[in-house]
């Protein structure tokens, strides 16, 4: 199998940009080879590929659905993630702690 067209000796040695990493990871996926075999074939460090793959993998967060009830929210909690929790005065503090443990581990 031919080597990557875009991988030059310079790219093998220097720091990668996100664009470089995406290009190489796309070639890895297209090759159908395991990471180690692909890395050996291309003269790359397998750990570099694993690291970039981990870094660029987007893990979807939990899906949230807004629920509306007759209660009017009296307390609003804004999380570091930007999520907003609106709570009625009669909220259960233990349940809130459990929800916060999931949203902000």
N, C-alpha and C positions, 0 to 999 in steps of 0.2 A: 504494500500500500504506500502511496506517495506521502511525503511529509506535508504538513500544513503549508498552504501557499503563503499565508501571512506571517508565519513564525520564522523570524530571522534570528541569527545568533544574538543580535542585540536584544530582541524580545525575550530570549531565553535567560539572558543575564540581568537585565534591568528590572526595575519595579514596574508592575503592571498598572495601567489605569483600569477603571471599571470596564471601559470599552474593550480593552485588550482581553481581559478575563472573560467577558461575555463571548467574544469571538472564539477563544480557545475552547470554552465550555460547550459552545454550539458545535464545534468540530468534534469534540469528544462525544457528544450525544449522537451526532450523525455517523460516527465511526462504528458505533455498536460495541466497542471494545471496553473491557474493564478499565478503570482509571489507571491502574499500574501498567498494564500493557500499552495503553495509549501514551502514557508519560515516557516509558522507555523508548517507544517508537519515535516520539517527537523530541527526545532529549530534554524532557522537563522533569521537575521534581514532583512526584505524586502528591506530597503534602501541600504543595502550592495549589494544586488543583482541588484537593479536598477543602482546603481553607477558603478558596474563592467560592467554591460551590456552596459551602455553609454560609458564607457572608452574603451571597446574592440570593439565597433561597428565601422566599417570602413565606412566612408562616401566617396563615390567616388567623386573625383573632376571633374571639367568640362573636357569634351573630347576636345582635340585640334587637328586640322588638319592643317598641314603645306600647305600653299598656295604659289605657285610660280608665279611670274609674270615677265614681261620683265624689271621691275624696279630693279636696283641694290640697295641693302640696304646700306644706308650711316650712319645710326645711329643704335647702338645696345644697348638695355637696358636689363641688367641682373637683374631679380627679386630675392628677398630673397628666393623664393620657388625653384629657379634654372631654372625657365622658362626664355627663351631669346626671346625678341621682337626685330625684325629687321625692321627698318623703313626707308622708302625712305625720301629724303630731303623734299619732299612736303607733309609730314604727317599732319593730322589735330590734333592740340593740344587738342581740346575738346574731340575728339573721343578717343585719347590716355588716357585722364583722366578717361573717362567712362570705358575703358578696364581695367585700373589699379584699379579702384574702385571694379571691379568684381574679379580680380585676387588676390588683396591684400587688403581685407576689413579692 
